[in-house]
Amino acid sequence: MTGIDKVYKFIYETYGEHPFTTEQIYAQADLIGIKKSSIAGALQQLKKKGF
């Protein structure tokens, strides 16, 4: 599973359609299983895909 997949799955399962902040995602990096330095790129890719 790629970092993008991990971030998407975490957001979907944790927040569903509720709003969230990038700070909340960064704070949960260890739980997601992705390096904090990779989160920005994963979020950018999700944004490009229309997430």
Backbone as numpy.savetxt, mean C-alpha at the origin, in Angstrom:
# Nx Ny Nz CAx CAy CAz Cx Cy Cz
4.51 -12.63 -4.72 3.66 -11.46 -4.72 4.56 -10.22 -4.72
4.27 -9.29 -5.61 5.08 -8.08 -5.70 4.72 -7.09 -4.60
5.55 -6.08 -4.45 5.27 -5.04 -3.48 3.95 -4.34 -3.76
3.67 -4.12 -5.04 2.40 -3.49 -5.43 1.23 -4.35 -4.98
1.35 -5.65 -5.22 0.28 -6.58 -4.82 0.09 -6.57 -3.31
1.19 -6.56 -2.57 1.11 -6.57 -1.11 0.43 -5.31 -0.58
0.81 -4.16 -1.14 0.22 -2.90 -0.69 -1.26 -2.87 -1.04
-1.60 -3.27 -2.26 -3.01 -3.28 -2.67 -3.84 -4.19 -1.76
-3.34 -5.39 -1.53 -4.07 -6.35 -0.70 -4.27 -5.79 0.71
-3.22 -5.21 1.27 -3.32 -4.64 2.61 -4.36 -3.53 2.67
-4.30 -2.61 1.71 -5.26 -1.49 1.69 -6.68 -2.02 1.53
-6.87 -2.93 0.61 -8.20 -3.49 0.35 -8.77 -4.18 1.58
-7.95 -5.02 2.21 -8.42 -5.78 3.37 -8.57 -4.92 4.63
-7.73 -3.91 4.77 -7.74 -3.10 5.98 -8.72 -1.93 5.90
-8.73 -1.25 4.78 -9.51 -0.03 4.66 -10.74 -0.16 3.76
-10.74 -1.13 2.88 -11.87 -1.27 1.96 -12.07 0.02 1.18
-13.24 0.58 1.26 -13.53 1.82 0.55 -13.40 3.05 1.45
-12.87 2.86 2.64 -12.69 3.97 3.58 -11.38 4.70 3.28
-11.33 5.99 3.56 -10.10 6.75 3.28 -8.95 6.33 4.19
-7.74 6.55 3.70 -6.53 6.27 4.46 -5.48 7.28 4.05
-4.42 7.37 4.83 -3.32 8.28 4.50 -2.07 7.46 4.20
-1.16 8.07 3.48 0.09 7.38 3.19 0.87 7.13 4.48
0.72 8.02 5.45 1.40 7.82 6.74 0.94 6.53 7.40
-0.35 6.21 7.28 -0.86 4.96 7.84 -0.23 3.76 7.13
-0.04 3.86 5.84 0.56 2.76 5.08 2.03 2.61 5.48
2.76 3.72 5.55 4.17 3.66 5.97 4.31 3.04 7.36
3.42 3.38 8.27 3.48 2.87 9.64 3.26 1.36 9.70
2.63 0.81 8.70 2.32 -0.62 8.68 3.24 -1.41 7.73
4.35 -0.83 7.33 5.24 -1.47 6.36 5.65 -2.88 6.78
6.00 -3.07 8.03 6.42 -4.39 8.50 5.29 -5.40 8.41
4.09 -4.96 8.74 2.92 -5.84 8.65 2.63 -6.22 7.20
2.80 -5.26 6.30 2.57 -5.51 4.87 3.62 -6.46 4.32
4.83 -6.36 4.85 5.93 -7.19 4.36 6.68 -6.52 3.23
6.80 -5.20 3.30 7.49 -4.44 2.26 8.35 -3.38 2.95
9.47 -3.03 2.32 10.34 -2.00 2.87 9.66 -0.65 2.76
9.87 0.19 3.76 9.28 1.54 3.73 9.71 2.29 2.47
10.93 2.06 2.04 11.43 2.75 0.85 10.73 2.31 -0.43
10.04 1.20 -0.40 9.33 0.69 -1.58 7.86 1.11 -1.62
7.36 1.62 -0.54 5.93 1.95 -0.47 5.56 3.07 -1.43
6.37 4.11 -1.51 6.05 5.23 -2.40 5.92 4.76 -3.84
6.83 3.93 -4.29 6.77 3.40 -5.65 5.54 2.54 -5.87
5.21 1.73 -4.89 4.03 0.87 -5.00 2.76 1.71 -5.08
2.66 2.73 -4.24 1.49 3.60 -4.27 1.39 4.36 -5.60
2.53 4.79 -6.12 2.54 5.49 -7.41 2.06 4.57 -8.52
2.50 3.32 -8.52 2.06 2.37 -9.54 0.56 2.10 -9.42
0.06 1.98 -8.20 -1.38 1.77 -8.01 -2.16 2.98 -8.52
-1.63 4.16 -8.30 -2.29 5.38 -8.77 -2.35 5.38 -10.30
-1.27 4.98 -10.95 -1.23 4.90 -12.42 -2.26 3.91 -12.95
-2.53 2.86 -12.16 -3.49 1.84 -12.58 -4.92 2.23 -12.25
-5.10 3.42 -11.67 -6.44 3.91 -11.39 -6.99 3.53 -10.04
-6.14 3.12 -9.15 -6.59 2.74 -7.81 -6.96 3.94 -7.00
